[in-house]
Amino acid sequence: MNKYTLVLAFSLVAFSTVGQKLVFYNNIQPLIHTKCASCHRPGGGAPFSLITYEDVSKRASFIKKVISSRYMPPWRAEDHYTSFSNNRSLTDEEIKKITAWIDSDTPKGKTDLRSEKDLLTKVKAGTTYGRTPDLTLKMKYSYTVKTNRGERFVVFKIPFESASEANVEAVEFTTNDKRIIHHANFAIHPVEDPAIDIHKTIDSVDLNTSLHLYDQWLPYKKKMIYYGGWIPGTSFESYPEGMGWVMPKRGVLLLTVHFAPSGKTAESISGVNFFFKKTPINRHVKVISLGSGGIGEDDIYPPLVLFAGEVQTHRLRIANSREDISLLYIWPHMHYLGKDFKAFATRENDTIPLVHIPSWDFRWQEIYRYKKPVILKKGDIVNVYGTYDNTANNPLNPNNPPKFVESSGDMRSDQEMLTLLMVYVTYQPGDETITYDP
């Protein structure tokens, strides 16, 4: 090799090295903002923010440790079973990229604050969606979470009246502090009868102490338009083009919030953001709940009673007896004793995988969005299997020593649930080819 070849080779290597240099704003921030900042943001469920260069660089060694062990970002679904478009886990290549950047002393590169400003604007607006909400329904008064009071289940009634119906393209739970909330559910109930006063009854009911007061809201619950929720890690729920649901002109939003035990007194004010669109909704999104508190609750076998010191598996088999459907989202749910959750459908000799959580963790759940709709035909059998570990070997078991635990349809986490919620539209030919990754 002559000297000219050596010079050329050296130049190419040098050019390649410079071209591969990893810097924060170009290479690392997009990953952090996409995979981490939905929780690691002001008011989010995580204990600190990861938005700015300073946020990330000062915690570089900690970040390297938790992503290398795959403890973070939390993602419990088995991707080889079914893949989802809202997968927030990091690939091997993404982990290598972040750790290489950390090992090279976290170079900053040319400052570009556009993504930070955009994200902070969303934080200020209380949203993770791409724009400001068209409507936010919030609790009338803040709720005080008291120190060492234990977990609380509180339902808040939020009445609403608008000039007209609205087409919903996205929806999300919003709150000032997600760290004190384990999960939340919300239901939209239209109240068309003007004789029913949606403002008269009390604004909240503590299910721990005043469950009987919930009956005063029964006149509102004759019909439900939509049901959604939030658990740690979840952001917004949105739908493919032409799909959505219609927000009624008048009604109540019943918001159930599960407040986790808190080591400090804190004020919480929560609600739901709605994003509207002017284009028509051709496909109406629906929700169905199977298992505990839903359809087929009495068909769980064996009955969902968990004996102390035992690992038990329970199953639900229920036919899709209504129509051909296209699944958009799926939401599995168990409590602290959950160990393994699997759902699939069967059609003659075929098996259609829906979701598998091989290491269930009550602290990290998700509403999983399919990359393409999963088609279930009328007559398909939906199978749900839940394995529960009610032994002292379960580190999440809240009882020491373990004790007998029953099933519950009212979401009390000191009892158990086996639930599968499915968000879907009526099937139309061609749904198999729809891709959706907002």
Buried (B, 14 or more C-beta within 10 A) or exposed (E): EEEEEEEEEEEEEEEEEEEEEBBBBEBBBEBBBBBBBBBBBEBBBBEEBBBBBEBBBEBBEEBBBEBBEEEBBBBBBBEEBBBBEBBBBBEEEBBEBBBBBBEEEBBEBEEEEEBBEEBBEBBEBBBBBEEBBBBBBBBEEEBEBEEEEEBBBBBBBBBBEEEEEBBBBBBBBBBBBBBBBBBBBBBBBBBEEEEBEBEEBEEBBBBBEEEEBBEEBEBBEEEBBBBBBBBBBBBBBBBBEEBBBBBBBBBBBBBBBBBBEBEEEBEBBBBBBBBBBEEEBEBBBBBBBBBBBBBBBEEBEEEBEBEBEEBBEBBBBBEBEEEBBBBBBBBBBBBBBBBBBBBBBEBEEEEBBBBBBEEBBBBBBBBBBBBBBBBBEEEBBBBBBBBBBBBEEBEBBBBEEBBEBEBBBEBBBBBBBBBBBBBBBBBEEEBEEBEBEB
